[in-house]
Amino acid sequence: MANQLTPQSSGIIAAGNHSVVTAGSVNEESSFAIAQQQLDNVARLIDLSPAVHAVLRVPKREITVNFPVKMSSGATQIFTGYRVQHNDSRGPTKGGLRYHPDTNLDEVRALAMWMTWKCALVNIPFGGAKGGVIVDPRLLKTEELENLTRRYTSEIFPNIGPDKDIPAPDMGTNPQTMAWMMDTYSSHAGHTVPAVVTGKPISVGGSEGRNDATGLGVVIIAGLTARRRGFNLEGSTVVVQGFGNVGSATTRFLAKAGAKVVAVSSVEGGIYNKRGIDVTKLLEHVKNAGTVVGFREAEPISNEELLALPCDILIPAAMQGQITARNAGKVQAKVIIEAANGPTSPDADDILNDRGIVVVPDILANAGGVVVSYFEWVQDLQCFFWSENEVNHKLEAIMQNTFAQVTDAARRYETNLRLAAYSVGVSRVAEAATTRGIYL
């Protein structure tokens, strides 16, 4: 039986038979302030119009919903959820939905802004959005998660849709979550609307290759970056922080490419083996244990130690704010590939840049997921589906082309890959906003 929610374990304030789920702790360094600082930096680089800069610096729409959910115990609990739509100059907004006890509006704003630049960078016709509900999904039963998802969807129903805003899975959510969202939206609409979400199961309009798309994209970019730095992905040593959907898929593709994965971590802790970890055995262990901790063919390691390990490639694939001014000086990797959103602070960027460590930014490195989400949306609208090989080949072509554009921009502006990637993405959004003009 799944664990029951308790006031002590989930931040619930009891009030008779009702309760309120309160916001989790906010990072000391505001994620949204970091996102705005990154925009400000590129605005100076590309000489962005002050008027357009002002528009792009804030989200277009922010939705906060407080909604009741009937729990299996018969009690009612009130949860808080968000949906932020940053910019729709290039098309309907697009972005994941996360369930996490520390989710807050500041974080969701930042993630929505980063999605705007990411979609523009890979040149797909979406703007950026993000959603979140303050909840630890591990503490809810399946029926409670379904009730929560359906009620949250009904609360934001007027503001989402295939031509408005298209959610997708993120931390704490999965294809089943998207199926519940799609069914709830369709029930309100009066007909089946598969294109309202992406990342769905294949049986209800999902795309082949979607589950692994982010991880595959990360490894494609890792291979291109390695060659640019004068070494091969095959035989290189790699450290992966985070072993959720993205981290595990990335690790699997790294092993297939011949890389030596020497350390990985999950939320409970990390493991290290300098001779390399047998990824097949590790995946089987995680399937049974639910964590990388306890894997017999590696020694335990802390998250702090993991980020400081000597390696060719470090892949942060967990939460934002992992590499900061506090620990950036300890990083020993040649290359950092950001599989997570916002894992590196601006101060850390400066330190890493001064030390000659290449950082491939999140809006490039982890864009594979939104690219294949776009493919799924197109397939749903056309009711015409592609094979996994077709999906993967189209994804690889876009990732390779985008990488070339970013490296070209880095040479042109004589800057690092983050500013170069932002220069491409922000310029495209700015051009669309300028062309459309301001409606008075």
C-alpha positions in Angstrom: 0.0 0.0 0.0 1.3 3.5 -0.9 2.2 5.8 2.0 -0.5 8.1 3.2 0.0 11.9 3.2 0.6 13.2 6.6 1.0 16.8 7.9 4.6 16.0 8.9 5.6 14.4 5.6 4.1 16.7 3.1 3.8 20.2 4.4 0.0 19.9 5.0 -1.7 22.2 7.4 -4.7 20.3 8.8 -8.0 22.1 9.4 -10.5 19.6 10.6 -11.3 17.3 7.7 -9.6 19.7 5.3 -6.0 20.7 4.7 -3.8 23.1 2.7 -0.6 22.1 0.9 1.8 24.9 1.4 4.7 25.9 -0.9 8.0 24.2 -0.4 11.2 26.0 0.3 12.4 28.5 -2.2 16.0 28.4 -3.5 18.2 31.1 -1.9 19.0 32.3 -5.5 15.8 33.0 -7.4 15.5 30.9 -10.5 13.5 33.6 -12.3 16.1 36.3 -11.4 18.8 34.0 -13.0 16.6 33.6 -16.1 16.1 37.4 -16.3 19.9 38.0 -15.8 20.7 35.6 -18.6 18.2 37.5 -20.9 19.8 40.8 -19.8 23.3 39.5 -20.7 22.2 38.5 -24.2 20.2 41.7 -24.7 23.4 43.6 -24.5 25.2 41.2 -26.8 22.6 41.4 -29.7 21.6 45.1 -29.0 18.0 44.1 -28.3 15.4 46.9 -28.5 14.5 48.2 -25.0 10.8 47.8 -25.7 11.1 44.2 -26.9 13.5 43.5 -24.0 10.9 44.7 -21.5 8.2 42.5 -23.1 10.4 39.4 -23.0 11.6 39.9 -19.5 8.2 39.0 -17.9 5.6 36.2 -18.6 2.5 37.0 -20.6 0.2 35.1 -18.3 0.4 33.5 -14.9 -2.3 31.2 -13.5 -2.5 30.1 -9.9 -5.1 27.6 -8.9 -6.1 26.3 -5.4 -8.2 23.2 -5.8 -9.7 20.4 -3.7 -8.9 16.8 -4.1 -10.9 13.9 -2.4 -8.3 11.5 -0.9 -8.8 7.8 -0.5 -9.3 8.3 3.2 -12.4 10.4 2.5 -10.7 13.6 3.6 -10.4 16.6 1.3 -7.1 18.4 0.7 -6.4 21.7 -1.0 -3.5 21.8 -3.4 -1.9 24.7 -5.2 -0.9 24.6 -8.8 0.5 26.9 -11.4 0.7 27.4 -15.2 2.9 30.2 -16.6 2.8 31.1 -20.3 5.8 33.2 -21.0 5.5 34.2 -24.7 3.5 33.1 -27.7 4.9 35.3 -30.4 6.0 32.3 -32.4 3.0 30.1 -31.7 1.1 28.3 -28.9 3.1 27.9 -25.7 4.6 24.5 -24.8 6.1 23.2 -21.6 6.1 20.5 -19.0 4.1 19.9 -15.8 6.0 19.0 -12.7 4.8 17.5 -9.4 7.2 18.4 -6.6 6.9 19.5 -3.0 9.3 22.5 -3.6 7.6 23.8 -6.7 6.9 27.5 -6.6 5.8 30.3 -8.9 9.3 31.7 -9.2 10.6 28.4 -10.5 7.8 27.9 -12.9 8.3 31.5 -14.3 12.0 30.7 -15.0 11.2 27.3 -16.6 8.6 28.9 -18.8 11.1 31.6 -20.0 13.8 29.0 -20.7 11.2 27.0 -22.8 10.6 30.1 -24.9 14.3 30.3 -25.9 14.6 26.6 -26.3 11.7 26.3 -28.7 13.0 29.2 -30.7 16.6 27.9 -30.7 15.5 24.6 -32.4 13.2 26.6 -34.6 9.9 25.0 -33.8 6.7 27.1 -33.8 6.1 27.2 -30.0 6.5 29.7 -27.2 7.4 28.7 -23.7 5.2 27.6 -20.8 5.5 25.5 -17.6 3.3 24.1 -15.0 3.6 22.8 -11.5 1.7 21.4 -8.5 3.0 21.5 -5.0 2.9 17.8 -4.1 5.2 14.9 -3.5 3.7 12.3 -5.9 5.5 9.5 -4.1 3.2 10.0 -1.1 0.0 9.7 -3.1 -1.8 6.6 -4.3 -2.5 6.1 -8.0 -6.2 7.1 -7.6 -5.2 10.2 -5.7 -2.8 11.2 -8.4 -5.5 10.7 -11.0 -8.0 12.8 -9.0 -5.4 15.6 -8.5 -4.4 15.6 -12.2 -8.0 15.7 -13.4 -9.0 18.5 -11.1 -5.9 20.6 -11.9 -6.6 20.1 -15.6 -10.2 21.2 -15.2 -9.0 24.3 -13.4 -6.7 25.4 -16.2 -8.9 24.1 -19.0 -9.8 27.5 -20.5 -6.1 28.4 -20.9 -4.7 25.2 -22.6 -5.4 23.5 -25.9 -3.7 22.4 -29.1 -3.7 26.0 -30.4 -3.1 27.7 -27.0 -0.8 25.8 -24.6 0.3 22.2 -24.8 1.6 20.5 -21.5 4.0 17.6 -21.4 5.6 15.4 -18.7 8.3 16.8 -16.4 9.7 15.9 -12.9 7.2 13.8 -11.0 4.8 13.3 -14.0 4.8 10.7 -16.8 2.9 9.4 -19.8 0.0 8.2 -17.6 -0.3 11.8 -16.2 -0.6 13.1 -19.7 -3.3 10.5 -20.6 -5.4 11.7 -17.6 -4.9 15.3 -18.7 -5.9 14.5 -22.3 -9.0 12.5 -21.2 -10.1 15.3 -18.8 -9.6 18.0 -21.4 -11.4 15.9 -24.0 -14.4 15.3 -21.7 -14.8 19.1 -21.3 -14.4 19.7 -25.0 -16.9 17.0 -25.9 -14.6 15.1 -28.3 -11.2 13.5 -28.2 -8.3 16.0 -28.4 -5.0 14.1 -28.5 -2.9 17.1 -29.4 -3.7 19.0 -26.2 -0.7 17.3 -24.5 2.4 15.5 -25.6 4.4 12.7 -24.0 1.3 10.5 -24.0 1.3 6.6 -24.2 1.4 5.4 -27.8 -2.1 3.9 -27.4 -3.7 7.4 -27.1 -1.7 9.3 -29.7 1.8 9.4 -28.3 4.8 9.4 -30.6 7.4 6.7 -31.0 10.7 7.8 -29.5 9.2 10.5 -27.2 10.2 8.9 -23.9 13.9 8.7 -24.8 14.1 11.8 -26.9 15.6 14.1 -24.3 18.3 11.6 -23.4 19.1 10.8 -27.0 19.4 14.5 -27.8 21.8 15.0 -24.8 24.0 12.2 -26.1 23.9 13.6 -29.7 25.1 16.9 -28.4 27.7 15.3 -26.1 29.2 13.5 -29.1 29.3 16.7 -31.2 30.9 18.7 -28.3 33.5 16.0 -27.6 34.6 16.0 -31.3 34.8 19.8 -31.1 37.0 19.5 -28.0 39.3 17.0 -29.7 38.2 13.7 -28.1 35.7 10.9 -28.9 32.6 10.0 -27.0 33.6 6.4 -27.3 36.0 5.7 -24.4 35.4 9.0 -22.7 34.6 9.1 -18.9 31.2 10.4 -18.0 29.5 11.4 -14.7 25.7 11.7 -14.7 23.9 13.5 -11.8 20.2 12.4 -11.7 18.7 9.1 -12.7 15.1 9.9 -13.6 13.7 9.5 -17.1 16.3 11.8 -18.6 19.3 10.7 -16.6 18.6 7.0 -17.1 18.0 7.3 -20.8 21.1 9.4 -21.2 23.2 6.8 -19.4 21.8 4.0 -21.5 22.6 5.9 -24.8 26.1 6.8 -23.4 26.8 3.1 -22.8 25.6 2.2 -26.3 27.9 4.9 -27.7 30.9 3.3 -25.9 31.4 5.9 -23.2 32.5 4.8 -19.8 30.0 5.9 -17.1 32.0 6.1 -13.9 29.4 7.7 -11.5 25.6 8.3 -11.3 23.3 9.5 -8.7 19.6 9.5 -7.8 17.8 11.6 -5.2 18.9 9.2 -2.4 22.6 9.3 -3.2 25.3 8.4 -5.7 27.6 5.5 -6.7 31.1 5.5 -8.2 33.3 3.0 -10.0 36.4 4.4 -11.7 36.6 1.3 -13.9 33.1 2.0 -15.3 29.6 1.0 -14.3 27.8 -1.8 -16.0 24.8 0.2 -17.1 22.7 -2.9 -18.0 23.1 -4.3 -14.5 22.5 -0.9 -12.9 19.2 -0.5 -14.8 18.1 -3.9 -13.5 19.1 -2.9 -9.9 17.1 0.4 -10.2 14.1 -1.5 -11.6 14.1 -3.6 -8.4 15.3 -1.2 -5.8 14.0 2.1 -7.1 17.3 3.8 -6.6 21.0 3.6 -7.7 22.0 3.4 -4.0 23.0 -0.1 -3.0 24.4 -1.2 -6.4 27.0 -3.7 -5.4 29.5 -3.1 -8.2 30.2 0.5 -7.1 31.0 2.5 -4.0 28.7 5.1 -2.4 29.4 8.8 -3.1 27.8 12.0 -2.1 26.3 14.5 -4.6 29.0 17.0 -3.7 31.8 14.5 -4.4 30.1 13.4 -7.6 30.1 16.9 -9.1 33.8 17.2 -8.4 35.0 13.9 -9.9 37.6 14.0 -12.6 36.0 13.1 -15.9 35.7 14.1 -19.6 32.0 14.9 -19.4 29.7 15.9 -16.5 26.0 15.7 -17.2 23.8 17.4 -14.5 20.3 15.8 -15.2 18.6 16.5 -11.9 17.3 19.9 -10.6 18.2 23.5 -11.3 20.9 25.3 -9.2 23.3 22.4 -8.7 26.5 24.1 -9.9 27.0 27.4 -8.1 29.9 29.8 -7.2 30.3 27.6 -4.1 31.3 24.4 -6.0 32.2 25.5 -9.6 35.9 25.8 -8.6 35.9 22.1 -7.7 34.5 20.8 -11.0 37.1 18.7 -12.9 35.2 17.9 -16.1 36.4 19.1 -19.5 32.8 19.6 -20.6 29.4 20.1 -18.9 26.3 19.1 -20.8 23.2 20.5 -19.1 20.5 17.8 -19.3 18.6 19.5 -16.5 17.0 23.0 -16.8 19.0 25.7 -15.1 21.6 23.6 -13.3 24.4 26.2 -13.5 24.2 29.7 -11.9 25.5 32.8 -13.8 28.3 33.2 -11.2 29.3 29.5 -11.8 29.2 30.1 -15.5 31.8 32.8 -15.1 34.1 30.6 -13.0 33.8 27.7 -15.4 34.4 29.9 -18.4 37.6 31.3 -16.8 38.8 27.8 -16.1 38.3 26.7 -19.7 35.5 24.3 -19.0 32.9 24.2 -21.8 29.3 24.4 -20.7 26.7 23.3 -23.3 23.5 25.2 -22.1 20.2 23.5 -21.3 18.3 25.2 -24.0 20.5 23.3 -26.5 21.5 20.2 -24.7 18.1 19.0 -23.5 16.0 20.3 -26.4 15.4 16.7 -27.8 12.3 16.3 -25.6 10.5 19.4 -27.0 11.6 18.6 -30.5 9.9 15.2 -30.4 6.9 16.7 -28.5 6.5 19.0 -31.5 6.6 15.9 -33.7 3.9 14.3 -31.6 1.7 17.4 -31.8 2.1 17.4 -35.6 1.3 13.7 -35.8 -1.8 14.1 -33.6 -3.1 17.0 -35.7 -2.5 15.1 -39.0 -3.6 11.7 -37.6 -0.6 10.3 -39.4 2.2 8.7 -37.4 5.9 8.1 -38.0 8.2 5.2 -37.1 10.8 5.4 -34.4 13.6 5.5 -37.0 11.9 8.4 -38.7 11.5 10.3 -35.5 15.1 9.7 -34.4 16.5 10.7 -37.8 14.5 13.9 -37.8 15.6 14.6 -34.2 19.3 14.0 -35.0 19.1 16.4 -38.0 17.6 19.2 -36.0 20.1 18.7 -33.1 23.1 18.7 -35.4 21.8 21.8 -37.3 21.1 23.7 -34.1 24.6 22.8 -32.7 26.2 24.2 -35.9 24.2 27.4 -35.6 25.2 27.9 -31.9 28.9 27.2 -32.5 28.8 29.6 -35.5 27.2 32.3 -33.3 29.9 31.7 -30.6 32.6 32.4 -33.2 30.7 35.4 -34.6 30.2 37.0 -31.2 33.4 35.6 -29.7 31.5 34.3 -26.7 30.6 31.1 -24.8 28.0 28.6 -25.9 25.3 29.8 -23.5 25.3 33.4 -24.8 25.6 32.1 -28.3 22.5 29.8 -27.9 20.6 32.6 -26.3 21.6 35.0 -29.1 20.0 32.7 -31.6 16.8 31.9 -29.6 16.2 35.4 -28.2 16.7 37.0 -31.7 14.1 34.7 -33.2 11.5 35.5 -30.6 12.4 39.2 -30.8 12.0 39.2 -34.6 8.5 37.5 -34.3 7.4 40.0 -31.6 8.6 42.9 -33.6 7.0 41.7 -36.8 3.6 41.1 -35.1 3.8 44.5 -33.3 2.0 45.6 -30.2 -1.8 45.5 -30.2 -3.2 48.8 -28.8 
